[in-house]
C-alpha cells in the first residue's frame, strides 16, 4: 500500500492551473496518442485505462481505482494537462430549465 501523499508527490491541488473536478464531472480518454504517457505513473495509467473503457465520473474513477477522491483529482489534473483526458463539467443548477416549464412540456405532450 502506497500512501496518498506519495502517489501525488505531496500535492493536494490538481495542477498549476488550479482546475477543480466536481464529483459528477465526466472524464473520457482523449482519442489521440498522448506524448508523455510513458512518463506517467502506474496510478495515472490505471485511471487512463478506466477512462478508455467508458466515460466515467470522478467518483466512479475513485471507487474503481480504489483511491481517495483527493488523490484522483490531483492525478486527473496531471492527465488533463498532459492532454490525455477530456473533462465535461456538470451544468450549474442556475442554467437548468425551470421545473414549471418542464411540467408544462410534459402536460402538452400527454395532451397529444
N, C-alpha and C positions, 0 to 999 in steps of 0.2 A: 504494500500500500504506500502510495506517494502522497505526501501532504499537499493540500491545495495550493499553499504559497509556493511550493517547489514547482508545481505544474505551470503556474502563471509567472514564475520568475519574481515573485514578490509583489506583482502588480495587482491593484484592485480595481482599476479603471480600464475599460476596453479601448486601448489605442490612444495615440496622441490627439486624435480628432474629438475625443470625448463623446462618441456616439453612445446612445442609450438603447438597449434592447428590451422591449416590453416582453412579458412572458408569453403573450399570444402573437408576437411578431413571427411571420413565416419566413423560414430560411430554406433556400434552394441552392444546390451546387451550380456554379457557373458552367456554361457549356464548353467554353474554350479551355485549352490545356493551360493550367497555371504554371507560371515561370518558376516559382520557388517552392513547388510542392515537395521537392526532395529535401528542402531545408526545414520543413515543418516537423514538429514533434509528434509522437505517437498519438497523443490526445487530439491534436489538430486533425491528423489523418483519420482518426476514428469518427470525429464529428463530420468530416467531409464525406466519408463513406455513408454515414447515415443520411446525409442530405442528398447524396446521389441516388439512393434508393427511392426516396419520395420527399416532397416538401414537408417540413415539419416545423412545429412551433419551438420556441426556445425552451419551454417547459418540457416538451416531449424529448427534445435532444438531451436535456439534463437527465431525465429519467432513463432513457435508453443507453446513454453513455455512462450512467452511474457516477455522475459528477455533480457537485453542488452548482446551483444556478449561477452564483457569482463567478465561478471558475469558467463555466460555459460562456458567459457574457464576455469575459476577457479573451478567451480563445476565439470566439466569433468575431471580435474586433480585429484580431490578427488576421483571420481568414478574409474578412471584408476588405481590409487594407491591402492584402495580397491579391485581391481580385478573384478569389476562389469561390465566393458565395455571393448571392443576391439576397437582400432582406426586404420583405414587404411589410411595412408598418401598418398596424391596425388603424381603421378610420376613427378619428376622435368622435366622441358622442355628440358634440355640437354640430357635426357635419352629417349626422344620420337624419333621415327623414322623420318628420313628426309622426307619432303613433296614430294620431287622429286621421291624418292623410292616408296612411296605410289601411286603416279600418274602412275608410270611405271607398278606397280602391277595391278592397275585398268585397264589400257590400255591393258595389257596382258590378263586379264580376259574377257574383251569385245571382244578381237580378237578371243577367243574360240568360 
